[in-house]
Amino acid sequence: MTTLQEIADAIVMLTRAGAVFRFIFCMVRLSGSEEQAGMYKKRAKNTVIFYILAELAWQLKDLLLSYYK
């Protein structure tokens, strides 16, 4: 069970890091390209929405697991 928890924690950390790096990448590209600004704004917005939903899913999983223990 410990190994499974370590894998789950690693996935959470990778998801968080990936979302942060993706958001930073979109913001850097947004400042450099005016003709593609709309596309990168939408990508940044979608990245934030993904991050919120991913965190919500992990918190819901933890809540359910703690409730049924």
mmCIF file as gemmi writes it, N, C-alpha and C atoms, coordinates in Angstrom:
data_model
loop_
_atom_site.group_PDB
_atom_site.id
_atom_site.type_symbol
_atom_site.label_atom_id
_atom_site.label_alt_id
_atom_site.label_comp_id
_atom_site.label_asym_id
_atom_site.label_entity_id
_atom_site.label_seq_id
_atom_site.pdbx_PDB_ins_code
_atom_site.Cartn_x
_atom_site.Cartn_y
_atom_site.Cartn_z
_atom_site.occupancy
_atom_site.B_iso_or_equiv
_atom_site.pdbx_formal_charge
_atom_site.auth_seq_id
_atom_site.auth_asym_id
_atom_site.pdbx_PDB_model_num
ATOM 1 N N . MET Axp A 1 ? 0.821 -1.191 0 1 0 ? 1 A 1
ATOM 2 C CA . MET Axp A 1 ? 0 0 0 1 0 ? 1 A 1
ATOM 3 C C . MET Axp A 1 ? 0.865 1.255 0 1 0 ? 1 A 1
ATOM 4 N N . THR Axp A 2 ? 2.019 1.185 0.614 1 0 ? 2 A 1
ATOM 5 C CA . THR Axp A 2 ? 2.895 2.347 0.664 1 0 ? 2 A 1
ATOM 6 C C . THR Axp A 2 ? 3.378 2.72 -0.733 1 0 ? 2 A 1
ATOM 7 N N . THR Axp A 3 ? 3.738 1.722 -1.532 1 0 ? 3 A 1
ATOM 8 C CA . THR Axp A 3 ? 4.203 1.982 -2.89 1 0 ? 3 A 1
ATOM 9 C C . THR Axp A 3 ? 3.102 2.628 -3.722 1 0 ? 3 A 1
ATOM 10 N N . LEU Axp A 4 ? 1.891 2.159 -3.567 1 0 ? 4 A 1
ATOM 11 C CA . LEU Axp A 4 ? 0.765 2.73 -4.299 1 0 ? 4 A 1
ATOM 12 C C . LEU Axp A 4 ? 0.538 4.188 -3.901 1 0 ? 4 A 1
ATOM 13 N N . GLN Axp A 5 ? 0.681 4.485 -2.613 1 0 ? 5 A 1
ATOM 14 C CA . GLN Axp A 5 ? 0.532 5.87 -2.151 1 0 ? 5 A 1
ATOM 15 C C . GLN Axp A 5 ? 1.654 6.746 -2.691 1 0 ? 5 A 1
ATOM 16 N N . GLU Axp A 6 ? 2.868 6.218 -2.759 1 0 ? 6 A 1
ATOM 17 C CA . GLU Axp A 6 ? 3.989 6.982 -3.312 1 0 ? 6 A 1
ATOM 18 C C . GLU Axp A 6 ? 3.776 7.273 -4.794 1 0 ? 6 A 1
ATOM 19 N N . ILE Axp A 7 ? 3.231 6.318 -5.526 1 0 ? 7 A 1
ATOM 20 C CA . ILE Axp A 7 ? 2.937 6.527 -6.943 1 0 ? 7 A 1
ATOM 21 C C . ILE Axp A 7 ? 1.856 7.592 -7.102 1 0 ? 7 A 1
ATOM 22 N N . ALA Axp A 8 ? 0.833 7.537 -6.286 1 0 ? 8 A 1
ATOM 23 C CA . ALA Axp A 8 ? -0.245 8.542 -6.344 1 0 ? 8 A 1
ATOM 24 C C . ALA Axp A 8 ? 0.296 9.928 -6.017 1 0 ? 8 A 1
ATOM 25 N N . ASP Axp A 9 ? 1.165 10.019 -5.007 1 0 ? 9 A 1
ATOM 26 C CA . ASP Axp A 9 ? 1.765 11.312 -4.664 1 0 ? 9 A 1
ATOM 27 C C . ASP Axp A 9 ? 2.644 11.842 -5.794 1 0 ? 9 A 1
ATOM 28 N N . ALA Axp A 10 ? 3.369 10.941 -6.456 1 0 ? 10 A 1
ATOM 29 C CA . ALA Axp A 10 ? 4.215 11.361 -7.579 1 0 ? 10 A 1
ATOM 30 C C . ALA Axp A 10 ? 3.364 11.883 -8.733 1 0 ? 10 A 1
ATOM 31 N N . ILE Axp A 11 ? 2.241 11.233 -8.995 1 0 ? 11 A 1
ATOM 32 C CA . ILE Axp A 11 ? 1.353 11.683 -10.067 1 0 ? 11 A 1
ATOM 33 C C . ILE Axp A 11 ? 0.776 13.059 -9.747 1 0 ? 11 A 1
ATOM 34 N N . VAL Axp A 12 ? 0.415 13.275 -8.493 1 0 ? 12 A 1
ATOM 35 C CA . VAL Axp A 12 ? -0.114 14.581 -8.086 1 0 ? 12 A 1
ATOM 36 C C . VAL Axp A 12 ? 0.944 15.654 -8.281 1 0 ? 12 A 1
ATOM 37 N N . MET Axp A 13 ? 2.167 15.382 -7.857 1 0 ? 13 A 1
ATOM 38 C CA . MET Axp A 13 ? 3.243 16.367 -7.998 1 0 ? 13 A 1
ATOM 39 C C . MET Axp A 13 ? 3.546 16.649 -9.477 1 0 ? 13 A 1
ATOM 40 N N . LEU Axp A 14 ? 3.554 15.615 -10.304 1 0 ? 14 A 1
ATOM 41 C CA . LEU Axp A 14 ? 3.794 15.811 -11.736 1 0 ? 14 A 1
ATOM 42 C C . LEU Axp A 14 ? 2.668 16.611 -12.384 1 0 ? 14 A 1
ATOM 43 N N . THR Axp A 15 ? 1.449 16.367 -11.965 1 0 ? 15 A 1
ATOM 44 C CA . THR Axp A 15 ? 0.315 17.12 -12.494 1 0 ? 15 A 1
ATOM 45 C C . THR Axp A 15 ? 0.424 18.592 -12.122 1 0 ? 15 A 1
ATOM 46 N N . ARG Axp A 16 ? 0.768 18.855 -10.876 1 0 ? 16 A 1
ATOM 47 C CA . ARG Axp A 16 ? 0.915 20.244 -10.425 1 0 ? 16 A 1
ATOM 48 C C . ARG Axp A 16 ? 2.048 20.949 -11.162 1 0 ? 16 A 1
ATOM 49 N N . ALA Axp A 17 ? 3.185 20.273 -11.238 1 0 ? 17 A 1
ATOM 50 C CA . ALA Axp A 17 ? 4.344 20.879 -11.903 1 0 ? 17 A 1
ATOM 51 C C . ALA Axp A 17 ? 4.065 21.099 -13.386 1 0 ? 17 A 1
ATOM 52 N N . GLY Axp A 18 ? 3.436 20.135 -14.031 1 0 ? 18 A 1
ATOM 53 C CA . GLY Axp A 18 ? 3.117 20.268 -15.447 1 0 ? 18 A 1
ATOM 54 C C . GLY Axp A 18 ? 2.164 21.418 -15.715 1 0 ? 18 A 1
ATOM 55 N N . ALA Axp A 19 ? 1.162 21.586 -14.857 1 0 ? 19 A 1
ATOM 56 C CA . ALA Axp A 19 ? 0.21 22.686 -15.041 1 0 ? 19 A 1
ATOM 57 C C . ALA Axp A 19 ? 0.891 24.038 -14.84 1 0 ? 19 A 1
ATOM 58 N N . VAL Axp A 20 ? 1.751 24.125 -13.849 1 0 ? 20 A 1
ATOM 59 C CA . VAL Axp A 20 ? 2.45 25.385 -13.602 1 0 ? 20 A 1
ATOM 60 C C . VAL Axp A 20 ? 3.376 25.726 -14.764 1 0 ? 20 A 1
ATOM 61 N N . PHE Axp A 21 ? 4.132 24.747 -15.24 1 0 ? 21 A 1
ATOM 62 C CA . PHE Axp A 21 ? 5.039 24.998 -16.359 1 0 ? 21 A 1
ATOM 63 C C . PHE Axp A 21 ? 4.279 25.322 -17.643 1 0 ? 21 A 1
ATOM 64 N N . ARG Axp A 22 ? 3.159 24.675 -17.86 1 0 ? 22 A 1
ATOM 65 C CA . ARG Axp A 22 ? 2.34 24.963 -19.039 1 0 ? 22 A 1
ATOM 66 C C . ARG Axp A 22 ? 1.787 26.388 -18.979 1 0 ? 22 A 1
ATOM 67 N N . PHE Axp A 23 ? 1.339 26.82 -17.793 1 0 ? 23 A 1
ATOM 68 C CA . PHE Axp A 23 ? 0.827 28.17 -17.633 1 0 ? 23 A 1
ATOM 69 C C . PHE Axp A 23 ? 1.935 29.192 -17.871 1 0 ? 23 A 1
ATOM 70 N N . ILE Axp A 24 ? 3.113 28.95 -17.317 1 0 ? 24 A 1
ATOM 71 C CA . ILE Axp A 24 ? 4.245 29.865 -17.521 1 0 ? 24 A 1
ATOM 72 C C . ILE Axp A 24 ? 4.622 29.921 -18.996 1 0 ? 24 A 1
ATOM 73 N N . PHE Axp A 25 ? 4.64 28.768 -19.658 1 0 ? 25 A 1
ATOM 74 C CA . PHE Axp A 25 ? 4.947 28.726 -21.086 1 0 ? 25 A 1
ATOM 75 C C . PHE Axp A 25 ? 3.945 29.556 -21.887 1 0 ? 25 A 1
ATOM 76 N N . CYS Axp A 26 ? 2.666 29.412 -21.58 1 0 ? 26 A 1
ATOM 77 C CA . CYS Axp A 26 ? 1.64 30.176 -22.293 1 0 ? 26 A 1
ATOM 78 C C . CYS Axp A 26 ? 1.79 31.673 -22.05 1 0 ? 26 A 1
ATOM 79 N N . MET Axp A 27 ? 2.131 32.058 -20.829 1 0 ? 27 A 1
ATOM 80 C CA . MET Axp A 27 ? 2.305 33.477 -20.533 1 0 ? 27 A 1
ATOM 81 C C . MET Axp A 27 ? 3.533 34.049 -21.254 1 0 ? 27 A 1
ATOM 82 N N . VAL Axp A 28 ? 4.594 33.274 -21.344 1 0 ? 28 A 1
ATOM 83 C CA . VAL Axp A 28 ? 5.788 33.736 -22.067 1 0 ? 28 A 1
ATOM 84 C C . VAL Axp A 28 ? 5.477 33.877 -23.553 1 0 ? 28 A 1
ATOM 85 N N . ARG Axp A 29 ? 4.808 32.887 -24.117 1 0 ? 29 A 1
ATOM 86 C CA . ARG Axp A 29 ? 4.449 32.951 -25.538 1 0 ? 29 A 1
ATOM 87 C C . ARG Axp A 29 ? 3.436 34.06 -25.803 1 0 ? 29 A 1
ATOM 88 N N . LEU Axp A 30 ? 2.584 34.339 -24.842 1 0 ? 30 A 1
ATOM 89 C CA . LEU Axp A 30 ? 1.588 35.399 -24.978 1 0 ? 30 A 1
ATOM 90 C C . LEU Axp A 30 ? 2.267 36.762 -25.069 1 0 ? 30 A 1
ATOM 91 N N . SER Axp A 31 ? 3.309 36.958 -24.304 1 0 ? 31 A 1
ATOM 92 C CA . SER Axp A 31 ? 3.998 38.246 -24.325 1 0 ? 31 A 1
ATOM 93 C C . SER Axp A 31 ? 4.839 38.425 -25.589 1 0 ? 31 A 1
ATOM 94 N N . GLY Axp A 32 ? 5.179 37.341 -26.263 1 0 ? 32 A 1
ATOM 95 C CA . GLY Axp A 32 ? 6.038 37.436 -27.436 1 0 ? 32 A 1
ATOM 96 C C . GLY Axp A 32 ? 5.306 37.51 -28.762 1 0 ? 32 A 1
ATOM 97 N N . SER Axp A 33 ? 4.085 37.05 -28.83 1 0 ? 33 A 1
ATOM 98 C CA . SER Axp A 33 ? 3.389 36.957 -30.106 1 0 ? 33 A 1
ATOM 99 C C . SER Axp A 33 ? 2.006 37.597 -30.001 1 0 ? 33 A 1
ATOM 100 N N . GLU Axp A 34 ? 1.833 38.723 -30.677 1 0 ? 34 A 1
ATOM 101 C CA . GLU Axp A 34 ? 0.545 39.417 -30.595 1 0 ? 34 A 1
ATOM 102 C C . GLU Axp A 34 ? -0.515 38.793 -31.504 1 0 ? 34 A 1
ATOM 103 N N . GLU Axp A 35 ? -0.108 38.229 -32.64 1 0 ? 35 A 1
ATOM 104 C CA . GLU Axp A 35 ? -1.116 37.67 -33.537 1 0 ? 35 A 1
ATOM 105 C C . GLU Axp A 35 ? -1.68 36.346 -33.027 1 0 ? 35 A 1
ATOM 106 N N . GLN Axp A 36 ? -0.961 35.674 -32.134 1 0 ? 36 A 1
ATOM 107 C CA . GLN Axp A 36 ? -1.456 34.421 -31.563 1 0 ? 36 A 1
ATOM 108 C C . GLN Axp A 36 ? -1.867 34.598 -30.102 1 0 ? 36 A 1
ATOM 109 N N . ALA Axp A 37 ? -2.1 35.822 -29.691 1 0 ? 37 A 1
ATOM 110 C CA . ALA Axp A 37 ? -2.421 36.11 -28.29 1 0 ? 37 A 1
ATOM 111 C C . ALA Axp A 37 ? -3.709 35.416 -27.85 1 0 ? 37 A 1
ATOM 112 N N . GLY Axp A 38 ? -4.715 35.419 -28.679 1 0 ? 38 A 1
ATOM 113 C CA . GLY Axp A 38 ? -5.985 34.793 -28.324 1 0 ? 38 A 1
ATOM 114 C C . GLY Axp A 38 ? -5.848 33.305 -28.069 1 0 ? 38 A 1
ATOM 115 N N . MET Axp A 39 ? -5.046 32.66 -28.903 1 0 ? 39 A 1
ATOM 116 C CA . MET Axp A 39 ? -4.847 31.223 -28.745 1 0 ? 39 A 1
ATOM 117 C C . MET Axp A 39 ? -4.147 30.907 -27.423 1 0 ? 39 A 1
ATOM 118 N N . TYR Axp A 40 ? -3.118 31.678 -27.084 1 0 ? 40 A 1
ATOM 119 C CA . TYR Axp A 40 ? -2.384 31.401 -25.858 1 0 ? 40 A 1
ATOM 120 C C . TYR Axp A 40 ? -3.173 31.802 -24.618 1 0 ? 40 A 1
ATOM 121 N N . LYS Axp A 41 ? -4.036 32.803 -24.719 1 0 ? 41 A 1
ATOM 122 C CA . LYS Axp A 41 ? -4.925 33.136 -23.607 1 0 ? 41 A 1
ATOM 123 C C . LYS Axp A 41 ? -5.873 31.979 -23.331 1 0 ? 41 A 1
ATOM 124 N N . LYS Axp A 42 ? -6.41 31.405 -24.404 1 0 ? 42 A 1
ATOM 125 C CA . LYS Axp A 42 ? -7.328 30.283 -24.246 1 0 ? 42 A 1
ATOM 126 C C . LYS Axp A 42 ? -6.61 29.066 -23.679 1 0 ? 42 A 1
ATOM 127 N N . ARG Axp A 43 ? -5.394 28.819 -24.134 1 0 ? 43 A 1
ATOM 128 C CA . ARG Axp A 43 ? -4.626 27.698 -23.604 1 0 ? 43 A 1
ATOM 129 C C . ARG Axp A 43 ? -4.299 27.901 -22.127 1 0 ? 43 A 1
ATOM 130 N N . ALA Axp A 44 ? -3.951 29.118 -21.746 1 0 ? 44 A 1
ATOM 131 C CA . ALA Axp A 44 ? -3.66 29.41 -20.339 1 0 ? 44 A 1
ATOM 132 C C . ALA Axp A 44 ? -4.913 29.22 -19.489 1 0 ? 44 A 1
ATOM 133 N N . LYS Axp A 45 ? -6.05 29.68 -19.999 1 0 ? 45 A 1
ATOM 134 C CA . LYS Axp A 45 ? -7.318 29.516 -19.28 1 0 ? 45 A 1
ATOM 135 C C . LYS Axp A 45 ? -7.657 28.04 -19.125 1 0 ? 45 A 1
ATOM 136 N N . ASN Axp A 46 ? -7.471 27.261 -20.191 1 0 ? 46 A 1
ATOM 137 C CA . ASN Axp A 46 ? -7.74 25.825 -20.12 1 0 ? 46 A 1
ATOM 138 C C . ASN Axp A 46 ? -6.793 25.123 -19.158 1 0 ? 46 A 1
ATOM 139 N N . THR Axp A 47 ? -5.557 25.598 -19.059 1 0 ? 47 A 1
ATOM 140 C CA . THR Axp A 47 ? -4.604 25.022 -18.123 1 0 ? 47 A 1
ATOM 141 C C . THR Axp A 47 ? -5.052 25.265 -16.684 1 0 ? 47 A 1
ATOM 142 N N . VAL Axp A 48 ? -5.539 26.46 -16.404 1 0 ? 48 A 1
ATOM 143 C CA . VAL Axp A 48 ? -6.028 26.77 -15.06 1 0 ? 48 A 1
ATOM 144 C C . VAL Axp A 48 ? -7.254 25.921 -14.732 1 0 ? 48 A 1
ATOM 145 N N . ILE Axp A 49 ? -8.144 25.764 -15.686 1 0 ? 49 A 1
ATOM 146 C CA . ILE Axp A 49 ? -9.333 24.933 -15.47 1 0 ? 49 A 1
ATOM 147 C C . ILE Axp A 49 ? -8.929 23.478 -15.224 1 0 ? 49 A 1
ATOM 148 N N . PHE Axp A 50 ? -7.977 22.968 -16 1 0 ? 50 A 1
ATOM 149 C CA . PHE Axp A 50 ? -7.485 21.611 -15.793 1 0 ? 50 A 1
ATOM 150 C C . PHE Axp A 50 ? -6.904 21.452 -14.398 1 0 ? 50 A 1
ATOM 151 N N . TYR Axp A 51 ? -6.097 22.423 -13.965 1 0 ? 51 A 1
ATOM 152 C CA . TYR Axp A 51 ? -5.474 22.349 -12.645 1 0 ? 51 A 1
ATOM 153 C C . TYR Axp A 51 ? -6.526 22.315 -11.54 1 0 ? 51 A 1
ATOM 154 N N . ILE Axp A 52 ? -7.532 23.153 -11.656 1 0 ? 52 A 1
ATOM 155 C CA . ILE Axp A 52 ? -8.591 23.185 -10.645 1 0 ? 52 A 1
ATOM 156 C C . ILE Axp A 52 ? -9.341 21.857 -10.608 1 0 ? 52 A 1
ATOM 157 N N . LEU Axp A 53 ? -9.677 21.312 -11.77 1 0 ? 53 A 1
ATOM 158 C CA . LEU Axp A 53 ? -10.392 20.036 -11.811 1 0 ? 53 A 1
ATOM 159 C C . LEU Axp A 53 ? -9.531 18.881 -11.294 1 0 ? 53 A 1
ATOM 160 N N . ALA Axp A 54 ? -8.241 18.905 -11.605 1 0 ? 54 A 1
ATOM 161 C CA . ALA Axp A 54 ? -7.346 17.849 -11.125 1 0 ? 54 A 1
ATOM 162 C C . ALA Axp A 54 ? -7.228 17.902 -9.602 1 0 ? 54 A 1
ATOM 163 N N . GLU Axp A 55 ? -7.071 19.096 -9.051 1 0 ? 55 A 1
ATOM 164 C CA . GLU Axp A 55 ? -6.994 19.236 -7.587 1 0 ? 55 A 1
ATOM 165 C C . GLU Axp A 55 ? -8.311 18.817 -6.941 1 0 ? 55 A 1
ATOM 166 N N . LEU Axp A 56 ? -9.413 19.184 -7.566 1 0 ? 56 A 1
ATOM 167 C CA . LEU Axp A 56 ? -10.721 18.802 -7.039 1 0 ? 56 A 1
ATOM 168 C C . LEU Axp A 56 ? -10.871 17.288 -7.016 1 0 ? 56 A 1
ATOM 169 N N . ALA Axp A 57 ? -10.425 16.627 -8.068 1 0 ? 57 A 1
ATOM 170 C CA . ALA Axp A 57 ? -10.526 15.167 -8.13 1 0 ? 57 A 1
ATOM 171 C C . ALA Axp A 57 ? -9.688 14.516 -7.034 1 0 ? 57 A 1
ATOM 172 N N . TRP Axp A 58 ? -8.464 15.003 -6.828 1 0 ? 58 A 1
ATOM 173 C CA . TRP Axp A 58 ? -7.61 14.406 -5.788 1 0 ? 58 A 1
ATOM 174 C C . TRP Axp A 58 ? -8.17 14.672 -4.399 1 0 ? 58 A 1
ATOM 175 N N . GLN Axp A 59 ? -8.704 15.862 -4.165 1 0 ? 59 A 1
ATOM 176 C CA . GLN Axp A 59 ? -9.278 16.162 -2.856 1 0 ? 59 A 1
ATOM 177 C C . GLN Axp A 59 ? -10.529 15.334 -2.605 1 0 ? 59 A 1
ATOM 178 N N . LEU Axp A 60 ? -11.32 15.136 -3.629 1 0 ? 60 A 1
ATOM 179 C CA . LEU Axp A 60 ? -12.518 14.31 -3.504 1 0 ? 60 A 1
ATOM 180 C C . LEU Axp A 60 ? -12.139 12.867 -3.215 1 0 ? 60 A 1
ATOM 181 N N . LYS Axp A 61 ? -11.107 12.367 -3.887 1 0 ? 61 A 1
ATOM 182 C CA . LYS Axp A 61 ? -10.628 11.008 -3.627 1 0 ? 61 A 1
ATOM 183 C C . LYS Axp A 61 ? -10.173 10.868 -2.189 1 0 ? 61 A 1
ATOM 184 N N . ASP Axp A 62 ? -9.391 11.824 -1.702 1 0 ? 62 A 1
ATOM 185 C CA . ASP Axp A 62 ? -8.914 11.77 -0.306 1 0 ? 62 A 1
ATOM 186 C C . ASP Axp A 62 ? -10.078 11.846 0.676 1 0 ? 62 A 1
ATOM 187 N N . LEU Axp A 63 ? -11.058 12.674 0.371 1 0 ? 63 A 1
ATOM 188 C CA . LEU Axp A 63 ? -12.218 12.805 1.233 1 0 ? 63 A 1
ATOM 189 C C . LEU Axp A 63 ? -12.994 11.488 1.297 1 0 ? 63 A 1
ATOM 190 N N . LEU Axp A 64 ? -13.218 10.876 0.173 1 0 ? 64 A 1
ATOM 191 C CA . LEU Axp A 64 ? -13.949 9.606 0.139 1 0 ? 64 A 1
ATOM 192 C C . LEU Axp A 64 ? -13.175 8.496 0.839 1 0 ? 64 A 1
ATOM 193 N N . LEU Axp A 65 ? -11.866 8.447 0.618 1 0 ? 65 A 1
ATOM 194 C CA . LEU Axp A 65 ? -11.07 7.413 1.283 1 0 ? 65 A 1
ATOM 195 C C . LEU Axp A 65 ? -11.053 7.599 2.792 1 0 ? 65 A 1
ATOM 196 N N . SER Axp A 66 ? -10.973 8.838 3.255 1 0 ? 66 A 1
ATOM 197 C CA . SER Axp A 66 ? -10.978 9.072 4.709 1 0 ? 66 A 1
ATOM 198 C C . SER Axp A 66 ? -12.357 8.79 5.305 1 0 ? 66 A 1
ATOM 199 N N . TYR Axp A 67 ? -13.409 9.008 4.538 1 0 ? 67 A 1
ATOM 200 C CA . TYR Axp A 67 ? -14.759 8.751 5.034 1 0 ? 67 A 1
ATOM 201 C C . TYR Axp A 67 ? -15.02 7.261 5.207 1 0 ? 67 A 1
ATOM 202 N N . TYR Axp A 68 ? -14.534 6.452 4.272 1 0 ? 68 A 1
ATOM 203 C CA . TYR Axp A 68 ? -14.819 5.018 4.302 1 0 ? 68 A 1
ATOM 204 C C . TYR Axp A 68 ? -13.767 4.196 5.027 1 0 ? 68 A 1
ATOM 205 N N . LYS Axp A 69 ? -12.8 4.83 5.661 1 0 ? 69 A 1
ATOM 206 C CA . LYS Axp A 69 ? -11.815 4.061 6.458 1 0 ? 69 A 1
ATOM 207 C C . LYS Axp A 69 ? -12.336 3.73 7.802 1 0 ? 69 A 1
